[in-house]
Amino acid sequence: MKITRLELFHVRPRWLFLKMHTDEGLVGWGEPIVEGRAQTVATAVRELEGYLIGKDPRQIEHHFQAMYRHQFYRGGPILCSAISGVEQAMWDIYGKSLGLPVYRLLGGPTRERIRVYAHCGGATPAEAAEAAKARVTQGFTALKTGFPGAVRIVEPPAFIARCVEQIAAMREAVGNEVDIAIDLHGKFSPATAIRVIKELEPFRPMFVEEPCLNENVETMVTIARSTTIPIATGERLFTRWGFREWIEKQAAAIFQPDLSHAGGIFEVRKIAALAETYYAGIAPHCPLGPISLAAGLQLDAAIPNFVCQEQVSLGDGYLKQPFVVHDGHVDLPTGPGLGIEVDEEALKQHLFDGSWRNPQTYHADGSVADW
């Protein structure tokens, strides 16, 4: 079997889908994307195409090594995201060639269903509470929220009070049987993050995500040691080499590799194994499309230290059979490969030129703020 062609599709709202063709008629799908840099990643995939054409897509580890190590400048979001989408597509083809889901090729399932969480929030505590109740009505038992707007290095007591009011309202709305995770989105300073997290401890969040940027491991260690709430991070780390120090220093209790950024399915399997040796959990990051989610679900099925899977699209309007949430979980996929069929006719309604960018956020004084 040989790879014959790579097709790329820019898909609203901000995704990039890859369709890998072979000379035996099998095709594989992947999602190589950096949010706000889809056109750049598309170019990176095209640069890998010269190596891939004519290769057997089932030699996944060999091709990962070649695509990663033949680059003089290794790692980073662009290269690793391009490799991730290619790698997902190869696993999809490999599974289809054997008639097996990918998790069967990773050692078999470790669970019978996969827990997923949904995003919710609002401009006021009341809106956030109503959004949380709506998500529970939809069948979710785990939610994630954040705090809108720019955050200064030091914030006054009123800011902290607003954060607390939002989480208190959500907890009151959904009770103690529903998990609530809180994403600080890397926009808090360590000092402000510690102050806010301390005030949030009574509400027992499932985890606090990215309390600060993951550019300084010692800073995250300090935050993790300051609280009883599990700290989560890792969406902006790439490959096992990027995660190594963070895991070894136990900078978080839960790591969040993104299967469309960190190197793909097998690379995240290796990251999960490393995290397991330090008793850390894995909650894959996925604010992306249903192909990336499908790859995550395959990985989630196969690892023992899985916590919960992020999702923003279950595939409605993109997949012939979207994923369905029952009691906070998605059933174990049973189809071959990634276990999905992309609805290419429906996909045509979502195509665009790929020009999406992250929000440009500023403080009240005009200085640049983290989003």
Stockholm file with secondary structure:
# STOCKHOLM 1.0

chainA/1-371         MKITRLELFHVRPRWLFLKMHTDEGLVGWGEPIVEGRAQTVATAVRELEGYLIGKDPRQIEHHFQAMYRHQFYRGGPILCSAISGVEQAMWDIYGKSLGLPVYRLLGGPTRERIRVYAHCGGATPAEAAEAAKARVTQGFTALKTGFPGAVRIVEPPAFIARCVEQIAAMREAVGNEVDIAIDLHGKFSPATAIRVIKELEPFRPMFVEEPCLNENVETMVTIARSTTIPIATGERLFTRWGFREWIEKQAAAIFQPDLSHAGGIFEVRKIAALAETYYAGIAPHCPLGPISLAAGLQLDAAIPNFVCQEQVSLGDGYLKQPFVVHDGHVDLPTGPGLGIEVDEEALKQHLFDGSWRNPQTYHADGSVADW
#=GR chainA/1-371 SS CCEEEEEEEEETTTEEEEEEEETTSCEEEECCCCTTCHHHHHHHHHHHHHHHTTSCTTCHHHHHHHHHHTSSSCCSHHHHHHHHHHHHHHHHHHHHHHTCBHHHHTTCCSCSEEEEEEECCCSSHHHHHHHHHHHHHTTCSEEEEECCSCCCSSCCHHHHHHHHHHHHHHHHHHCTTSEEEEECTTCSCHHHHHHHHHHHGGGCCSCEECSSCTTCHHHHHHHHHTCSSCEEECTTCCHHHHHHHHHHTTCCSEECCBTTTSSCHHHHHHHHHHHHTTTCEECCBCCSCHHHHHHHHHHHHHCTTBCCEECSCCCTTTBSSCCCEETTEEECCCSSBTSCCBCHHHHGGGBCCCCCCCCCCBCTTSCBCCC
#=GC SS_cons         CCEEEEEEEEETTTEEEEEEEETTSCEEEECCCCTTCHHHHHHHHHHHHHHHTTSCTTCHHHHHHHHHHTSSSCCSHHHHHHHHHHHHHHHHHHHHHHTCBHHHHTTCCSCSEEEEEEECCCSSHHHHHHHHHHHHHTTCSEEEEECCSCCCSSCCHHHHHHHHHHHHHHHHHHCTTSEEEEECTTCSCHHHHHHHHHHHGGGCCSCEECSSCTTCHHHHHHHHHTCSSCEEECTTCCHHHHHHHHHHTTCCSEECCBTTTSSCHHHHHHHHHHHHTTTCEECCBCCSCHHHHHHHHHHHHHCTTBCCEECSCCCTTTBSSCCCEETTEEECCCSSBTSCCBCHHHHGGGBCCCCCCCCCCBCTTSCBCCC
//
